[in-house]
Amino acid sequence: MKVSTGNSTLKRMFLLVFLWIILLSGINAWGIFIKLKGAWNVVVDQSNFAGVPGMDFNLVQESPPDVVSLSVRKTNFYHWEIDIRKEDIHWHPSLRLFARRSSNGHGSYHSGVLWGTRYVEIENHDVLFFIGWGNRNLIGFQFKLSGITTKVPADTYTTTIYYTAVELF
């Protein structure tokens, strides 16, 4: 004959309550989700070279506004920030790449974005790009490339831009 004591029943109830709390807390642990659309490729050829022969030039290329857009979802209406960085694949040290937020995008009444409307240099480490709150769709970006001179050898230069979403509480 097996005799059940109140102590083992209490342990089972504690375990069930503990597991229930873990399951409920996991519902809010979805994390933030970002989606990107678009790309920008720059081609510099003879049509970009104007001026006095034998003189150096400093060419700046700028993308159209909203060439890339980003959407931020599942934020539980918390504040968030978008950090930006680049990882050079083949890049000349004289070339400098910048980004700015060219539009606010759209979202619910309780969402918005701040900062990022001035160009920020994209570096090889995370740089704060802009902040926002709530769910936002199609926040537009514009890019600028500078440092294109005759001292930069003709080549195909490639870098990858990474965006990191950080949810702030």
C-alpha positions as CSV (number, residue, x, y, z in Angstrom):
1,M,0.0,0.0,0.0
2,K,1.4,3.4,-1.0
3,V,0.7,6.3,1.3
4,S,0.9,9.8,-0.1
5,T,2.1,12.6,2.2
6,G,1.1,16.2,2.0
7,N,4.8,17.1,1.5
8,S,5.1,15.4,-1.9
9,T,1.8,16.9,-3.1
10,L,3.1,20.3,-2.1
11,K,6.3,19.7,-4.1
12,R,4.3,18.8,-7.2
13,M,2.1,21.9,-6.8
14,F,5.2,24.1,-6.5
15,L,6.8,22.4,-9.5
16,L,3.6,23.0,-11.6
17,V,3.3,26.7,-10.5
18,F,7.1,27.1,-11.3
19,L,6.6,25.6,-14.7
20,W,3.5,27.7,-15.3
21,I,5.5,30.9,-14.5
22,I,8.3,29.9,-16.9
23,L,5.8,29.3,-19.7
24,L,4.0,32.6,-19.1
25,S,7.2,34.5,-19.0
26,G,8.2,32.9,-22.3
27,I,5.2,34.5,-24.0
28,N,6.8,37.9,-23.8
29,A,10.3,36.8,-24.8
30,W,9.7,36.9,-28.5
31,G,12.3,39.6,-29.1
32,I,12.4,42.3,-31.8
33,F,12.2,41.5,-35.5
34,I,13.6,43.7,-38.3
35,K,13.1,43.3,-42.1
36,L,15.2,45.1,-44.7
37,K,14.4,45.8,-48.4
38,G,16.6,47.3,-51.0
39,A,20.3,47.7,-51.9
40,W,22.6,50.4,-53.3
41,N,25.4,49.8,-55.8
42,V,27.7,52.6,-56.9
43,V,29.4,52.6,-60.2
44,V,32.1,55.1,-60.9
45,D,33.3,55.3,-64.5
46,Q,34.6,57.8,-67.0
47,S,31.4,59.8,-67.0
48,N,32.1,60.7,-63.3
49,F,35.5,62.3,-64.2
50,A,35.2,66.0,-65.0
51,G,37.6,68.8,-64.5
52,V,41.1,69.8,-65.5
53,P,43.3,67.0,-66.7
54,G,46.0,66.0,-64.3
55,M,44.1,67.5,-61.3
56,D,42.8,65.4,-58.5
57,F,39.1,65.4,-57.6
58,N,37.0,64.3,-54.6
59,L,33.9,62.6,-55.8
60,V,30.9,62.1,-53.5
61,Q,28.1,59.7,-54.5
62,E,24.7,59.8,-52.9
63,S,21.9,57.3,-53.2
64,P,18.3,58.2,-53.8
65,P,16.3,58.7,-50.6
66,D,14.6,55.5,-49.3
67,V,16.9,53.3,-51.4
68,V,16.7,50.8,-48.4
69,S,13.9,50.5,-46.0
70,L,13.6,48.8,-42.6
71,S,10.6,47.6,-40.7
72,V,10.6,46.9,-36.9
73,R,8.0,44.5,-35.5
74,K,7.1,42.7,-32.3
75,T,8.3,45.4,-29.9
76,N,5.5,45.2,-27.4
77,F,5.6,49.1,-27.7
78,Y,9.0,49.2,-26.0
79,H,11.6,51.7,-27.1
80,W,14.3,50.3,-29.3
81,E,17.4,51.5,-31.1
82,I,18.9,50.6,-34.4
83,D,22.7,50.3,-34.5
84,I,24.6,50.3,-37.8
85,R,28.1,49.0,-38.7
86,K,29.9,47.7,-41.7
87,E,32.2,44.7,-42.4
88,D,34.6,45.3,-45.1
89,I,35.1,42.6,-47.6
90,H,37.4,44.5,-49.9
91,W,37.6,48.2,-49.0
92,H,40.0,51.1,-49.5
93,P,40.8,53.0,-46.3
94,S,40.2,56.4,-48.1
95,L,36.5,55.5,-48.8
96,R,34.0,56.7,-46.2
97,L,30.4,55.4,-46.1
98,F,27.6,57.3,-44.4
99,A,23.9,56.7,-43.8
100,R,20.9,58.7,-42.7
101,R,17.2,58.1,-42.1
102,S,15.4,59.7,-45.0
103,S,11.8,59.0,-43.8
104,N,9.9,58.1,-40.7
105,G,8.1,55.2,-42.2
106,H,4.6,54.6,-40.9
107,G,3.0,52.7,-38.0
108,S,0.4,52.8,-35.4
109,Y,-0.5,55.9,-33.4
110,H,1.7,54.8,-30.5
111,S,4.9,54.5,-32.5
112,G,7.6,56.8,-33.8
113,V,11.3,57.4,-34.6
114,L,13.8,59.9,-33.5
115,W,17.3,61.0,-34.6
116,G,19.2,59.7,-37.6
117,T,18.2,62.4,-40.1
118,R,21.8,63.6,-40.3
119,Y,24.5,61.5,-42.0
120,V,26.4,59.2,-39.6
121,E,29.6,57.5,-40.7
122,I,29.3,53.7,-40.8
123,E,32.3,52.3,-39.1
124,N,33.6,48.8,-38.4
125,H,31.9,48.8,-35.0
126,D,28.3,49.4,-33.9
127,V,27.2,53.1,-34.1
128,L,23.9,54.3,-32.8
129,F,21.8,55.1,-35.9
130,F,18.4,56.1,-34.5
131,I,15.8,55.2,-31.9
132,G,12.1,54.5,-32.0
133,W,9.2,52.8,-30.2
134,G,6.3,50.6,-31.3
135,N,6.0,48.8,-34.6
136,R,7.2,50.9,-37.6
137,N,7.2,49.9,-41.3
138,L,9.3,51.1,-44.2
139,I,11.7,53.5,-42.5
140,G,13.8,54.8,-45.4
141,F,17.6,55.2,-45.5
142,Q,19.9,57.1,-47.8
143,F,23.6,56.5,-48.2
144,K,26.6,58.6,-49.2
145,L,30.0,57.5,-50.3
146,S,33.0,59.9,-50.2
147,G,36.7,59.7,-50.6
148,I,36.6,58.7,-54.2
149,T,39.8,60.3,-55.7
150,T,42.5,59.5,-58.3
151,K,44.5,58.1,-55.4
152,V,42.1,55.2,-54.9
153,P,43.0,52.5,-57.4
154,A,40.3,51.3,-59.8
155,D,38.8,48.2,-58.4
156,T,35.6,46.6,-57.1
157,Y,35.2,47.6,-53.4
158,T,32.7,45.7,-51.3
159,T,31.4,46.1,-47.8
160,T,28.4,44.7,-46.0
161,I,26.2,46.8,-43.7
162,Y,24.7,45.2,-40.6
163,Y,21.8,46.6,-38.6
164,T,21.3,45.6,-35.0
165,A,18.0,46.1,-33.2
166,V,18.2,46.5,-29.5
167,E,15.0,46.6,-27.4
168,L,15.2,49.1,-24.6
169,F,13.0,48.8,-21.6
